[in-house]
Amino acid sequence: MECWKCDKPAKGVCRFCGRAVCQEHASKMPFILTIYVGENQIPKAVVVSDALYCGSCKPQPEPIEMPEIY
């Protein structure tokens, strides 16, 4: 595969959108694997702190309603 931004050989794939990126264009961003309710009903998350990120996509901070797939 080639980098989404520069066409050099890719070193990995963005965890958020799947675009291939080379080492020069790769970034890191936290990725939430799962959320659960812990002690005292406090929500907790299992997070990968340095997941590969392309820098181009825009992961949404909130869930998006998608009634068309219901």
N, C-alpha and C positions, 0 to 999 in steps of 0.2 A: 504494500500500500504506500501511497504518497501523502505527504502533509497537505492538509486542507488549505494552508496559507501559502506555501512556497514550493510545493511539488518535490521537496527532498524526501528521502526515505523516511517513513514514519517509524517512530519508536513506541507508540502506544495509541490508545483510543480513548476519547473523552468519555468519562463515566456518565455524563449527563445527556449527551446528544449522539454519541457514537462516531463523531468525526475523528479521522486519523490525524495525528500531529507529530512533528519531529521534536527532538529534544530542545531545540532552540525556542520553539513556540509553545511548548507544554508549560502549563501552570498547575498549581495545586489549589484545591478548595475542599472544605469539609463536605462529606456526603453522609446523609442519614440512612442507615440500613433499616432500622425499625424503631418504632416508638411504642412504649408500653406504659401502663400505670404501675408505679412502684409503691413503696410504703407510704402510708398516709394519703393515698390517692394523688400523689404527685407524679405528673407525666415525666418520663425519662426517655432518653434516646440512646441508641447504640450508633456511634458515629465513627467513620473513617476520617481522620483529620487531614490527610493529604492525598485525596483521590485525584487522579489525573483530570485536568480541566483544559479545554481547548482555548478558552479566552474569548470565543466568538458567540457561543450560545448564551442564552439568558435564562437560567433556571428560575422559575417563579417562586417567590417567597411564600405564597399561599396556594392551597389547592384550588383548582379551576373546575367549576361546574361543567359537566358534559352531558346534558339531558338527552342528546341525540343518540347516545349508545345504550340508553335504558331500554 
